[in-house]
Amino acid sequence: MPLTEKLLVLAMAAQVLLAVAILVMMGRERVPRVISGEIPMADIAVERSAYPLRARLLSNNFDNQFQLPILFFVAALLALQIGFVGWVEVLFAWAFVVLRYVHAAIHITSNHVLHRFMVYSAGLAVLVLFWLWLVGKILLVPSI
């Protein structure tokens, strides 16, 4: 497997690691509260407002890991499938993943909405460029 393909797979693995890390942090915030009885199960059966703020932020961020990143995974897998993994694809992938880490850090700490939105928008822009780049390559290369 060429280095660029390995680096693309590592970017996908880094994104998975982020989702798993957020899940673990969320569990560490939620589970002890439910086990201790601090939060009755009936209060969380339908919604999460009974949890303290940090647990809700982690939960919202975990949900976020299944929104834009899905489009990232599809783009990365498409690039691997059609054999279009060069340095540009690696750059787009890692830029997106780094921005997702920054977004998550903002979301679960200060939750400064303007900063979070700016980083989210930058990640979205990188993802759109990644997709446009892939589609352009597909359309311009005659032997796929």
Backbone bond lengths (Angstrom), bond angles and torsions (degrees), N, CA, C in turn:
res aa  C-N    CA-C-N  psi(-1)  N-CA   C-N-CA  omega(-1)  CA-C   N-CA-C  phi
1 M - - - 1.453 - - 1.529 108.16 -
2 P 1.334 117.70 126.99 1.472 120.97 179.46 1.534 111.79 -62.20
3 L 1.313 115.07 156.18 1.460 121.37 -178.19 1.529 111.98 -56.80
4 T 1.327 117.17 -41.60 1.468 119.27 -178.30 1.525 111.09 -62.63
5 E 1.311 117.39 -38.18 1.469 120.26 177.33 1.525 110.71 -66.36
6 K 1.322 116.83 -41.24 1.472 120.13 177.43 1.521 111.04 -61.49
7 L 1.337 116.47 -42.04 1.460 120.08 179.70 1.529 111.88 -65.95
8 L 1.328 116.84 -34.44 1.461 120.38 176.77 1.527 110.12 -67.69
9 V 1.325 116.76 -43.13 1.469 120.57 177.23 1.535 110.14 -63.05
10 L 1.321 117.36 -39.02 1.463 120.50 177.61 1.532 111.35 -64.48
11 A 1.324 117.67 -35.69 1.473 120.18 176.09 1.525 109.77 -63.89
12 M 1.331 116.80 -41.63 1.466 119.71 177.12 1.529 110.27 -63.84
13 A 1.323 116.69 -41.50 1.462 120.38 179.04 1.526 110.77 -64.14
14 A 1.321 117.27 -37.18 1.464 120.62 178.03 1.526 110.70 -64.87
15 Q 1.320 116.89 -36.76 1.468 120.18 177.52 1.530 110.37 -68.33
16 V 1.318 117.03 -40.02 1.474 120.67 176.05 1.527 109.49 -63.19
17 L 1.323 117.14 -43.14 1.461 121.05 178.68 1.527 111.11 -58.30
18 L 1.327 116.81 -40.28 1.463 120.13 177.96 1.528 110.81 -60.53
19 A 1.329 117.02 -46.67 1.466 120.30 179.70 1.527 111.11 -61.90
20 V 1.318 116.80 -42.47 1.467 120.55 -179.97 1.531 110.53 -66.31
21 A 1.320 117.14 -41.12 1.465 120.60 179.23 1.523 111.00 -62.76
22 I 1.313 117.06 -42.91 1.470 120.68 177.88 1.527 109.51 -64.06
23 L 1.318 117.62 -40.86 1.466 121.64 178.53 1.531 110.97 -60.91
24 V 1.322 116.69 -44.34 1.467 120.58 179.45 1.526 110.19 -64.15
25 M 1.336 117.19 -45.23 1.469 119.73 178.57 1.528 111.00 -61.56
26 M 1.319 116.08 -40.67 1.458 120.66 179.00 1.530 110.14 -62.93
27 G 1.314 117.12 -43.85 1.469 120.80 177.93 1.515 111.82 -61.55
28 R 1.319 116.93 -39.50 1.470 120.61 179.29 1.525 111.79 -67.15
29 E 1.318 117.00 -26.42 1.466 120.85 176.58 1.530 111.95 -82.45
30 R 1.317 116.59 -37.49 1.467 120.95 -172.24 1.528 114.58 -87.89
31 V 1.314 115.95 -52.89 1.469 121.29 -169.41 1.531 112.92 -57.07
32 P 1.332 119.83 -48.17 1.476 118.09 -179.69 1.533 113.05 -59.75
33 R 1.311 117.09 -33.78 1.463 120.57 179.89 1.520 111.83 -68.32
34 V 1.317 115.92 -36.47 1.471 119.47 178.74 1.527 109.78 -75.31
35 I 1.324 117.37 -43.99 1.470 121.23 -179.37 1.529 110.79 -61.67
36 S 1.336 116.81 -40.32 1.471 119.85 -178.87 1.524 112.87 -74.40
37 G 1.327 116.77 -12.58 1.463 120.02 -177.82 1.515 113.12 87.79
38 E 1.328 116.88 -0.84 1.470 120.44 177.92 1.533 110.08 -57.11
39 I 1.327 115.72 -38.05 1.461 120.81 177.87 1.529 107.39 -121.85
40 P 1.327 117.48 113.55 1.464 119.96 178.99 1.532 111.34 -66.71
41 M 1.320 116.60 143.85 1.471 120.48 -179.46 1.521 111.90 -58.01
42 A 1.311 116.73 -34.93 1.470 119.75 179.98 1.529 111.03 -60.95
43 D 1.335 116.67 -28.87 1.467 120.42 -179.04 1.524 113.24 -76.13
44 I 1.322 116.65 -15.14 1.469 119.40 -178.56 1.526 112.86 -118.86
45 A 1.310 116.63 4.88 1.462 120.16 -176.58 1.527 112.30 -64.50
46 V 1.318 117.43 -31.94 1.460 120.43 -175.49 1.520 112.71 -113.77
47 E 1.312 117.50 -35.20 1.460 120.56 -179.08 1.521 110.15 -141.89
48 R 1.307 116.19 172.23 1.463 119.86 -173.79 1.528 114.11 -109.72
49 S 1.315 118.30 13.35 1.465 120.28 -175.84 1.532 113.02 -66.86
50 A 1.325 118.27 -17.79 1.468 120.53 178.64 1.527 112.19 -73.44
51 Y 1.314 116.76 -18.98 1.468 119.78 179.19 1.521 110.47 -74.50
52 P 1.321 117.57 153.39 1.464 119.57 174.58 1.532 110.87 -67.32
53 L 1.318 115.41 166.48 1.461 121.74 -174.18 1.523 113.11 -52.90
54 R 1.320 118.45 -48.46 1.481 120.53 -177.12 1.521 111.22 -58.84
55 A 1.320 117.44 -42.42 1.470 120.52 179.01 1.527 110.68 -64.45
56 R 1.313 117.29 -37.69 1.472 120.21 178.21 1.523 111.33 -68.83
57 L 1.343 116.38 -39.47 1.471 119.42 177.24 1.526 110.49 -62.38
58 L 1.317 116.66 -44.71 1.467 120.15 178.16 1.519 110.92 -62.21
59 S 1.324 116.69 -41.96 1.455 120.77 179.44 1.530 111.44 -63.69
60 N 1.322 115.99 -43.97 1.471 119.57 178.14 1.525 110.57 -63.61
61 N 1.335 116.34 -39.74 1.454 118.92 179.17 1.520 111.81 -68.14
62 F 1.329 116.30 -37.71 1.466 118.74 176.63 1.528 109.85 -61.15
63 D 1.329 117.00 -43.66 1.471 120.29 175.71 1.527 110.85 -56.73
64 N 1.334 116.01 -39.43 1.460 122.30 179.65 1.528 112.46 -59.92
65 Q 1.329 116.77 -28.40 1.465 120.53 -177.65 1.531 112.13 -71.77
66 F 1.325 116.74 -3.60 1.473 120.45 179.05 1.518 110.92 -119.92
67 Q 1.317 115.53 25.86 1.455 120.98 176.31 1.525 108.65 -112.46
68 L 1.314 119.55 -97.69 1.470 120.97 179.37 1.526 113.67 -56.64
69 P 1.341 119.32 -38.61 1.463 117.68 -178.86 1.533 114.35 -58.78
70 I 1.316 118.33 -26.13 1.469 119.53 176.43 1.523 109.85 -61.75
71 L 1.330 116.55 -42.97 1.468 120.18 178.36 1.530 111.01 -66.17
72 F 1.333 116.44 -32.71 1.463 120.88 175.28 1.531 110.94 -64.84
73 F 1.337 115.88 -48.04 1.463 119.17 -179.18 1.529 111.20 -60.88
74 V 1.319 117.26 -40.53 1.465 120.14 179.10 1.528 110.05 -63.64
75 A 1.326 117.40 -43.91 1.473 120.37 179.08 1.532 110.94 -62.60
76 A 1.318 116.58 -44.42 1.466 120.10 -179.00 1.527 111.07 -64.82
77 L 1.322 116.65 -43.27 1.466 119.85 178.92 1.524 111.18 -66.42
78 L 1.328 116.91 -37.36 1.461 120.31 176.54 1.529 110.14 -62.31
79 A 1.325 116.50 -45.31 1.463 120.23 178.62 1.526 111.03 -59.49
80 L 1.326 116.43 -42.43 1.470 119.75 177.65 1.521 111.52 -65.53
81 Q 1.314 116.62 -42.96 1.463 121.04 -177.23 1.524 112.39 -62.87
82 I 1.318 116.41 -42.64 1.461 118.40 -176.38 1.530 112.71 -91.65
83 G 1.322 115.99 0.45 1.460 119.85 175.59 1.507 114.20 76.70
84 F 1.321 117.12 28.69 1.462 122.08 -179.16 1.516 111.80 -106.77
85 V 1.298 118.02 54.55 1.453 119.24 -179.49 1.521 109.76 -111.70
86 G 1.308 113.43 96.62 1.461 120.74 174.49 1.515 109.00 -113.07
87 W 1.317 115.05 -168.96 1.456 119.50 -177.61 1.527 112.57 -68.33
88 V 1.308 117.72 -28.52 1.474 119.95 178.32 1.528 109.73 -65.02
89 E 1.328 117.20 -44.81 1.462 120.87 179.17 1.532 111.20 -63.36
90 V 1.329 115.32 -39.91 1.469 119.99 178.36 1.527 109.66 -63.99
91 L 1.318 117.12 -43.21 1.462 121.12 178.90 1.535 110.82 -61.42
92 F 1.332 117.12 -46.84 1.468 120.12 178.07 1.528 110.53 -59.86
93 A 1.316 116.44 -45.03 1.466 120.42 -177.30 1.519 111.53 -62.03
94 W 1.315 116.97 -49.86 1.459 119.94 -177.75 1.523 111.93 -69.39
95 A 1.327 117.46 -35.24 1.473 119.70 176.27 1.525 109.52 -61.64
96 F 1.334 116.50 -43.81 1.463 120.00 178.91 1.524 110.99 -61.52
97 V 1.320 116.36 -47.70 1.472 120.40 -177.15 1.534 110.80 -64.26
98 V 1.306 117.84 -43.14 1.471 120.29 178.28 1.531 109.65 -60.29
99 L 1.318 117.15 -43.00 1.460 119.93 178.78 1.530 111.39 -65.30
100 R 1.334 118.20 -32.61 1.466 120.36 176.34 1.525 110.83 -67.37
101 Y 1.330 117.32 -38.00 1.469 120.60 176.72 1.531 110.18 -64.83
102 V 1.331 116.44 -43.49 1.469 119.68 178.55 1.527 109.73 -63.35
103 H 1.323 116.74 -44.23 1.466 121.38 178.35 1.525 110.47 -58.26
104 A 1.315 116.65 -46.24 1.472 120.49 179.86 1.522 110.75 -62.85
105 A 1.326 117.24 -41.96 1.462 120.54 -179.76 1.528 110.96 -61.76
106 I 1.305 116.37 -43.28 1.469 119.79 177.73 1.524 109.74 -65.24
107 H 1.321 116.12 -45.92 1.466 121.78 -175.25 1.522 112.42 -59.62
108 I 1.328 117.12 -40.28 1.469 119.28 -174.08 1.524 113.51 -96.31
109 T 1.342 117.04 0.88 1.467 118.86 177.03 1.534 108.98 -115.98
110 S 1.310 117.77 -95.32 1.471 121.48 -176.14 1.524 112.06 -71.32
111 N 1.317 116.76 -29.18 1.462 123.52 -175.09 1.528 111.54 51.96
112 H 1.311 115.68 37.45 1.466 120.87 176.21 1.526 107.08 -67.89
113 V 1.309 115.85 109.48 1.472 120.89 -169.06 1.525 112.14 -62.47
114 L 1.323 118.83 -42.04 1.462 120.16 -179.80 1.523 111.21 -63.50
115 H 1.336 117.21 -45.05 1.472 120.12 178.10 1.528 110.37 -63.12
116 R 1.329 115.56 -44.35 1.462 120.18 179.58 1.526 110.49 -60.37
117 F 1.325 116.82 -43.63 1.464 121.35 179.91 1.526 111.08 -63.62
118 M 1.331 116.98 -41.62 1.467 120.09 -179.76 1.524 110.75 -62.84
119 V 1.327 116.88 -43.32 1.466 120.28 179.86 1.529 110.30 -68.90
120 Y 1.336 116.61 -40.98 1.469 120.87 176.78 1.532 109.59 -58.87
121 S 1.327 116.29 -45.79 1.469 120.73 -179.20 1.520 111.44 -63.82
122 A 1.316 116.48 -39.28 1.468 119.78 177.17 1.525 110.20 -63.26
123 G 1.334 116.95 -42.63 1.466 120.40 177.34 1.513 111.65 -62.55
124 L 1.325 116.19 -41.60 1.462 120.39 177.45 1.525 110.62 -62.45
125 A 1.327 116.82 -42.74 1.470 120.51 178.58 1.526 111.10 -60.95
126 V 1.330 117.17 -44.25 1.470 121.05 177.82 1.525 110.01 -61.20
127 L 1.316 116.65 -43.25 1.461 120.76 -179.90 1.529 111.22 -63.81
128 V 1.320 117.59 -42.66 1.473 121.16 178.02 1.527 109.75 -62.79
129 L 1.316 116.91 -43.24 1.473 119.65 177.84 1.525 111.70 -63.40
130 F 1.323 116.74 -39.33 1.462 121.55 176.84 1.528 109.46 -58.48
131 W 1.326 116.68 -48.36 1.462 121.17 179.95 1.525 111.68 -64.82
132 L 1.325 117.91 -44.42 1.469 120.50 178.58 1.522 110.81 -61.49
133 W 1.322 116.27 -40.69 1.463 121.04 177.93 1.528 110.60 -61.01
134 L 1.343 116.49 -47.81 1.471 120.29 180.00 1.522 112.00 -62.51
135 V 1.316 116.54 -46.56 1.476 120.40 -179.32 1.526 109.59 -63.13
136 G 1.332 116.32 -41.53 1.465 119.32 177.37 1.519 111.82 -60.39
137 K 1.315 117.04 -43.16 1.467 120.05 178.66 1.529 110.75 -64.44
138 I 1.312 116.24 -41.42 1.474 120.07 -179.85 1.533 110.10 -62.02
139 L 1.318 115.87 -45.47 1.459 119.94 -176.99 1.531 112.60 -71.40
140 L 1.321 116.87 -29.14 1.461 120.17 -175.38 1.527 114.05 -91.05
141 V 1.313 116.96 -17.80 1.469 120.24 -179.90 1.530 108.04 -95.66
142 P 1.320 117.66 115.54 1.468 120.14 -173.76 1.529 115.94 -73.23
143 S 1.317 119.08 -19.62 1.477 119.27 -170.89 1.529 113.51 -106.87
144 I 1.307 117.86 47.50 1.473 119.06 177.52 1.503 109.08 -97.88
